Amino acid sequence: MVDFRSLEVFYWVATLQSFGRAAERLYTTQPAVSQRIAALEEEFGGRLLERTGRAATPTPKGRLLLEHADRLLRLRTEMMRAVAGPGGESGVVRLGVSETVAQTWLPDFIERVSRAHPQVTFDIEVELTPRMKASLLRQELDLAFLVGGIAEQDFVDIPLCAFPHCFAASPRLGLGPGPVTAEAMANHAFVTHPRNTANYGYLVQAFRERTMRTPRIHVSSSIATIIRMAVDGIGISVIPAEVMQPELARGELRLLEADLLLPPIRFTATYRTAPDSILIPTLAQVGVEVAQSYAETHKLA
Protein backbone atom coordinates (compact mmCIF):
# COMPACT_ATOMS: atom_id res chain seq x y z
CA MET A 1 0.00 0.00 0.00
CA VAL A 2 1.29 3.47 -0.90
CA ASP A 3 1.64 5.84 2.06
CA PHE A 4 1.76 9.61 2.14
CA ARG A 5 5.44 9.69 3.11
CA SER A 6 6.42 7.78 -0.03
CA LEU A 7 4.31 10.09 -2.18
CA GLU A 8 5.95 13.09 -0.51
CA VAL A 9 9.41 11.68 -1.21
CA PHE A 10 8.51 11.00 -4.84
CA TYR A 11 6.99 14.48 -5.25
CA TRP A 12 10.18 16.21 -4.12
CA VAL A 13 12.52 13.97 -6.12
CA ALA A 14 10.45 14.57 -9.25
CA THR A 15 10.10 18.31 -8.58
CA LEU A 16 13.75 18.94 -7.70
CA GLN A 17 14.97 16.28 -10.16
CA SER A 18 17.49 15.16 -7.60
CA PHE A 19 17.64 12.41 -4.96
CA GLY A 20 20.21 14.35 -2.94
CA ARG A 21 18.32 17.65 -2.90
CA ALA A 22 15.09 15.85 -2.04
CA ALA A 23 16.86 14.18 0.90
CA GLU A 24 18.03 17.60 2.12
CA ARG A 25 14.55 19.06 1.70
CA LEU A 26 12.98 16.24 3.72
CA TYR A 27 15.77 16.02 6.32
CA THR A 28 16.51 12.39 5.55
CA THR A 29 19.27 10.42 3.83
CA GLN A 30 19.71 9.73 0.14
CA PRO A 31 19.62 5.92 0.67
CA ALA A 32 16.28 6.30 2.47
CA VAL A 33 14.93 8.31 -0.47
CA SER A 34 16.18 5.69 -2.94
CA GLN A 35 14.48 2.93 -0.95
CA ARG A 36 11.16 4.79 -1.03
CA ILE A 37 11.37 5.32 -4.78
CA ALA A 38 12.33 1.68 -5.39
CA ALA A 39 9.34 0.53 -3.32
CA LEU A 40 7.01 2.82 -5.29
CA GLU A 41 8.32 1.55 -8.61
CA GLU A 42 7.74 -2.01 -7.47
CA GLU A 43 4.23 -1.09 -6.27
CA PHE A 44 3.31 0.52 -9.60
CA GLY A 45 5.09 -2.05 -11.74
CA GLY A 46 7.43 0.18 -13.67
CA ARG A 47 10.04 2.89 -13.64
CA LEU A 48 8.83 6.26 -12.38
CA LEU A 49 12.06 8.23 -12.79
CA GLU A 50 14.78 8.28 -15.42
CA ARG A 51 18.25 8.62 -13.91
CA THR A 52 20.58 10.49 -16.25
CA GLY A 53 23.77 11.60 -14.56
CA ARG A 54 22.76 13.48 -11.44
CA ALA A 55 19.28 14.34 -12.73
CA ALA A 56 16.11 12.36 -12.07
CA THR A 57 13.23 13.19 -14.42
CA PRO A 58 9.75 11.62 -14.32
CA THR A 59 8.83 9.01 -16.92
CA PRO A 60 5.34 9.20 -18.50
CA LYS A 61 4.08 6.99 -15.68
CA GLY A 62 5.97 9.17 -13.20
CA ARG A 63 4.37 12.34 -14.54
CA LEU A 64 0.93 10.80 -14.07
CA LEU A 65 1.78 9.83 -10.50
CA LEU A 66 3.16 13.32 -9.86
CA GLU A 67 -0.19 14.88 -10.78
CA HIS A 68 -2.06 12.59 -8.39
CA ALA A 69 0.56 12.99 -5.64
CA ASP A 70 0.26 16.75 -5.85
CA ARG A 71 -3.53 16.58 -5.41
CA LEU A 72 -3.38 14.08 -2.55
CA LEU A 73 -0.72 16.01 -0.65
CA ARG A 74 -2.69 19.24 -1.02
CA LEU A 75 -5.82 17.52 0.31
CA ARG A 76 -3.86 16.20 3.27
CA THR A 77 -2.52 19.69 3.96
CA GLU A 78 -6.03 21.17 3.85
CA MET A 79 -7.23 18.48 6.24
CA MET A 80 -4.39 19.16 8.69
CA ARG A 81 -5.00 22.90 8.54
CA ALA A 82 -8.71 22.41 9.22
CA VAL A 83 -8.44 19.79 11.95
CA ALA A 84 -5.14 20.31 13.75
CA GLY A 85 -5.11 22.69 16.68
CA PRO A 86 -3.19 25.98 16.59
CA GLY A 87 0.48 25.75 17.53
CA GLY A 88 0.78 22.15 16.44
CA GLU A 89 3.26 22.85 13.64
CA SER A 90 6.87 21.81 14.10
CA GLY A 91 10.07 21.58 12.13
CA VAL A 92 13.22 23.38 11.07
CA VAL A 93 12.66 26.38 8.77
CA ARG A 94 15.45 27.66 6.54
CA LEU A 95 14.88 31.40 6.66
CA GLY A 96 16.66 34.01 4.57
CA VAL A 97 16.50 37.65 5.68
CA SER A 98 17.84 40.97 4.51
CA GLU A 99 20.18 42.65 6.98
CA THR A 100 17.75 45.58 7.24
CA VAL A 101 15.06 43.18 8.47
CA ALA A 102 17.54 41.40 10.74
CA GLN A 103 18.39 44.70 12.45
CA THR A 104 14.81 45.91 12.85
CA TRP A 105 11.82 43.60 13.27
CA LEU A 106 13.29 40.07 12.94
CA PRO A 107 13.63 39.60 16.74
CA ASP A 108 9.93 40.42 17.15
CA PHE A 109 9.10 37.88 14.44
CA ILE A 110 11.15 35.12 16.10
CA GLU A 111 9.60 35.87 19.49
CA ARG A 112 6.07 35.79 18.05
CA VAL A 113 6.68 32.48 16.29
CA SER A 114 8.29 30.97 19.38
CA ARG A 115 5.20 31.78 21.44
CA ALA A 116 2.70 30.50 18.89
CA HIS A 117 4.72 27.54 17.53
CA PRO A 118 7.20 26.42 20.21
CA GLN A 119 8.25 23.35 18.20
CA VAL A 120 9.52 25.44 15.27
CA THR A 121 13.21 26.32 14.99
CA PHE A 122 15.06 28.43 12.42
CA ASP A 123 18.24 28.16 10.40
CA ILE A 124 18.72 31.85 9.57
CA GLU A 125 20.85 33.23 6.75
CA VAL A 126 21.37 37.00 6.55
CA GLU A 127 21.98 37.67 2.86
CA LEU A 128 21.56 40.03 -0.06
CA THR A 129 18.35 39.71 -2.05
CA PRO A 130 19.98 38.37 -5.28
CA ARG A 131 21.57 35.52 -3.32
CA MET A 132 18.34 34.74 -1.48
CA LYS A 133 16.46 34.56 -4.79
CA ALA A 134 18.99 32.05 -6.10
CA SER A 135 18.70 30.01 -2.89
CA LEU A 136 14.91 29.98 -3.13
CA LEU A 137 15.09 28.72 -6.72
CA ARG A 138 17.50 25.97 -5.64
CA GLN A 139 15.18 25.02 -2.74
CA GLU A 140 17.89 25.92 -0.24
CA LEU A 141 15.56 28.31 1.62
CA ASP A 142 11.98 27.70 2.73
CA LEU A 143 11.07 31.35 3.28
CA ALA A 144 12.79 34.68 2.65
CA PHE A 145 12.20 38.27 3.66
CA LEU A 146 13.75 40.08 0.73
CA VAL A 147 13.49 43.13 -1.52
CA GLY A 148 10.99 43.14 -4.37
CA GLY A 149 9.94 39.49 -4.41
CA ILE A 150 10.92 36.89 -6.96
CA ALA A 151 8.03 37.00 -9.50
CA GLU A 152 8.48 33.35 -10.56
CA GLN A 153 5.92 30.66 -11.28
CA ASP A 154 5.01 28.55 -8.24
CA PHE A 155 6.24 31.26 -5.85
CA VAL A 156 4.24 33.57 -3.59
CA ASP A 157 5.32 37.18 -2.91
CA ILE A 158 3.45 38.84 -0.04
CA PRO A 159 4.11 42.55 0.68
CA LEU A 160 5.62 43.19 4.12
CA CYS A 161 6.68 46.81 4.61
CA ALA A 162 8.76 49.55 2.99
CA PHE A 163 11.76 51.44 4.35
CA PRO A 164 12.53 54.91 2.95
CA HIS A 165 16.04 55.50 1.62
CA CYS A 166 17.92 58.11 3.64
CA PHE A 167 21.10 60.04 2.97
CA ALA A 168 23.32 60.36 6.05
CA ALA A 169 26.78 61.88 6.37
CA SER A 170 29.42 62.65 8.94
CA PRO A 171 29.34 66.30 10.09
CA ARG A 172 32.95 66.57 8.91
CA LEU A 173 31.71 66.56 5.29
CA GLY A 174 30.12 69.96 5.88
CA LEU A 175 26.76 69.12 4.31
CA GLY A 176 23.79 70.82 5.96
CA PRO A 177 22.05 71.65 8.15
CA GLY A 178 19.41 72.71 5.74
CA PRO A 179 18.59 71.53 2.23
CA VAL A 180 21.37 69.88 0.23
CA THR A 181 21.19 69.74 -3.56
CA ALA A 182 21.98 66.70 -5.68
CA GLU A 183 24.79 68.69 -7.30
CA ALA A 184 26.39 69.36 -3.91
CA MET A 185 26.12 65.72 -2.85
CA ALA A 186 27.56 64.54 -6.17
CA ASN A 187 30.88 66.12 -5.19
CA HIS A 188 31.22 63.45 -2.51
CA ALA A 189 31.42 59.68 -2.63
CA PHE A 190 28.52 57.45 -1.57
CA VAL A 191 28.38 54.17 0.32
CA THR A 192 25.57 51.69 -0.26
CA HIS A 193 24.71 48.08 -1.09
CA PRO A 194 26.41 46.12 -3.92
CA ARG A 195 25.94 46.81 -7.61
CA ASN A 196 23.48 43.96 -8.17
CA THR A 197 20.95 45.38 -5.67
CA ALA A 198 17.97 47.68 -6.16
CA ASN A 199 19.52 50.23 -3.77
CA TYR A 200 22.52 50.76 -6.02
CA GLY A 201 20.38 50.93 -9.15
CA TYR A 202 18.04 53.53 -7.65
CA LEU A 203 20.99 55.72 -6.64
CA VAL A 204 22.67 55.61 -10.04
CA GLN A 205 19.44 56.28 -11.93
CA ALA A 206 18.49 59.23 -9.72
CA PHE A 207 21.83 60.98 -10.19
CA ARG A 208 21.93 60.36 -13.93
CA GLU A 209 18.49 61.94 -14.26
CA ARG A 210 19.33 64.96 -12.07
CA THR A 211 23.01 65.64 -12.75
CA MET A 212 23.74 63.67 -15.94
CA ARG A 213 26.59 61.89 -14.18
CA THR A 214 27.24 59.03 -11.80
CA PRO A 215 28.98 59.86 -8.51
CA ARG A 216 31.69 57.74 -6.95
CA ILE A 217 30.00 54.87 -5.14
CA HIS A 218 31.61 52.48 -2.67
CA VAL A 219 29.64 49.28 -2.03
CA SER A 220 29.49 46.68 0.72
CA SER A 221 27.19 43.79 1.58
CA SER A 222 27.52 44.71 5.26
CA ILE A 223 25.38 47.48 6.76
CA ALA A 224 27.86 47.78 9.63
CA THR A 225 30.64 48.48 7.13
CA ILE A 226 28.52 51.04 5.26
CA ILE A 227 27.80 52.87 8.50
CA ARG A 228 31.44 52.76 9.62
CA MET A 229 32.60 54.22 6.29
CA ALA A 230 30.02 57.00 6.56
CA VAL A 231 31.03 57.79 10.15
CA ASP A 232 34.66 57.99 9.02
CA GLY A 233 33.69 60.52 6.37
CA ILE A 234 34.51 58.28 3.41
CA GLY A 235 31.13 58.83 1.82
CA ILE A 236 27.41 59.52 2.22
CA SER A 237 25.48 56.43 3.30
CA VAL A 238 22.32 55.47 1.40
CA ILE A 239 20.44 53.07 3.66
CA PRO A 240 17.33 53.26 5.89
CA ALA A 241 17.58 55.56 8.91
CA GLU A 242 16.25 52.76 11.15
CA VAL A 243 19.55 50.86 10.97
CA MET A 244 21.63 53.97 11.85
CA GLN A 245 19.83 55.08 15.01
CA PRO A 246 22.79 54.75 17.44
CA GLU A 247 25.10 56.75 15.17
CA LEU A 248 22.43 59.39 14.55
CA ALA A 249 21.70 59.70 18.27
CA ARG A 250 25.41 60.17 19.07
CA GLY A 251 25.79 62.79 16.33
CA GLU A 252 28.32 60.70 14.41
CA LEU A 253 25.97 60.88 11.43
CA ARG A 254 23.20 63.29 10.51
CA LEU A 255 20.39 62.90 8.02
CA LEU A 256 20.60 65.18 5.01
CA GLU A 257 17.67 67.21 3.70
CA ALA A 258 18.35 66.03 0.17
CA ASP A 259 16.32 67.28 -2.78
CA LEU A 260 16.87 63.88 -4.38
CA LEU A 261 14.22 61.21 -3.73
CA LEU A 262 14.78 57.49 -4.16
CA PRO A 263 12.02 54.85 -4.22
CA PRO A 264 11.50 53.10 -0.87
CA ILE A 265 12.90 49.62 -0.25
CA ARG A 266 9.88 47.32 -0.42
CA PHE A 267 10.17 43.93 1.26
CA THR A 268 8.16 40.77 0.62
CA ALA A 269 7.75 37.40 2.28
CA THR A 270 8.55 34.96 -0.51
CA TYR A 271 8.24 31.19 -0.64
CA ARG A 272 7.58 28.37 -3.08
CA THR A 273 4.12 26.84 -3.00
CA ALA A 274 4.14 23.17 -2.07
CA PRO A 275 1.32 20.67 -1.58
CA ASP A 276 2.67 19.54 1.80
CA SER A 277 3.22 23.00 3.27
CA ILE A 278 1.17 24.22 6.21
CA LEU A 279 3.91 25.87 8.23
CA ILE A 280 5.55 28.20 5.69
CA PRO A 281 2.40 30.12 4.64
CA THR A 282 1.54 30.47 8.34
CA LEU A 283 4.97 31.94 9.11
CA ALA A 284 4.79 34.26 6.13
CA GLN A 285 1.53 35.67 7.50
CA VAL A 286 3.15 36.18 10.91
CA GLY A 287 5.90 38.07 9.11
CA VAL A 288 3.31 40.31 7.45
CA GLU A 289 1.67 41.14 10.77
CA VAL A 290 4.96 41.84 12.55
CA ALA A 291 6.35 43.94 9.68
CA GLN A 292 3.20 46.02 9.35
CA SER A 293 3.07 46.60 13.11
CA TYR A 294 6.70 47.77 13.02
CA ALA A 295 5.94 50.06 10.06
CA GLU A 296 3.00 51.65 11.87
CA THR A 297 4.95 52.12 15.09
CA HIS A 298 7.92 53.70 13.32
CA LYS A 299 5.82 55.60 10.77
CA LEU A 300 7.52 54.08 7.75
CA ALA A 301 6.36 54.68 4.18
Secondary structure, 3 states (H helix, E strand, C coil): CCCHHHHHHHHHHHHHCCHHHHHHHCCCCHHHHHHHHHHHHHHHCCCCEEEECCEEEECHHHHHHHHHHHHHHHHHHHHHHHHCCCCCCEEEEEEEECHHHHCCCHHHHHHHHHHHCCEEEEEEEECCHHHHHHHHHCCCCCEEEEECCCCCCCEEEEEEEEECCEEEECHHHCCCCCEECHHHHCCCCEEECCCCCHHHHHHHHHHHHHHCCCCCEEECCCHHHHHHHHHCCCCEEEECHHHHHHHHHCCCCEECEECCCCCCEEEEEEEECCCCCCHHHHHHHHHHHHHHHHHHHCCCC
